[in-house]
């Protein structure tokens, strides 16, 4: 072979190989195959499901709107009939679907919460739980009713005058006042006698030293602090009383409670 003729051929082959390499580099590595696009039936199913969800949401929303309207209407009518309320109460009608219950004239539970004021100006937070409410000839009736009526301790203390403090402690009422310039502290159990709240002394101290809680002066002071529970709405009857750190709560209940027409 002639070396002079072989050399140009080698250069030509190298140029061809180099051009191929450069061309491959310019094109870059081969990309993996792209995933196939979802077919039309799959997209159609998604739209159908989305439409079905939207259609299901419409009656649920309508049911909740109807329940809200009924709750507001009931709150306004309760406020019109209960003069002790300082504002329209919050009403919650439980049970789904509401429209079905309304058509049947029966609600499993109705909750009412409002703020009121007694004749002598004490603020009260009232909570009512009415069960099995159903339509009757005269309006509505509840199979059972339970109520909670909370009065703040600071409001009760203010009624007793300056220097008088009430504190709930371990389910008992702690009464603190000044006696001859020194603190007198009496701890009493709250009792319910019919519709009257009574106080039974459990412990007492004067200037930090224990004294007999059966002291006649202490007993007389506690008798003077007895309080009659005002008439409760819906014929509720007091069933118990409790105290916590901020309020005294009267518990009440009743059965077969007749309600005014609230529809």
Secondary structure, 3 states (H helix, E strand, C coil): CCHHHHHHHHHHHHHHHHHHHHHHHHHCCCCCCCCCCCCHHHHHHHHHHHHHHHHHHHHHHHHHHHHHHHHHHHHHHHHHHCCCECCCCEEEEECCCHHHHHHHCEEEEEEEEEEEECCCCCEEEEEEEEEEEEEECCEEEEEEEEEEEEEEHHHHHHHHCCCCEEEEECCEEEEEEEECCEEEEEEEEEEEECCEEEEEEEEEEECCEEECCCCHHHHHHHHHCCEECCCCHHHCEEEEEEECCCEEEEEEEEEEEEECCCC
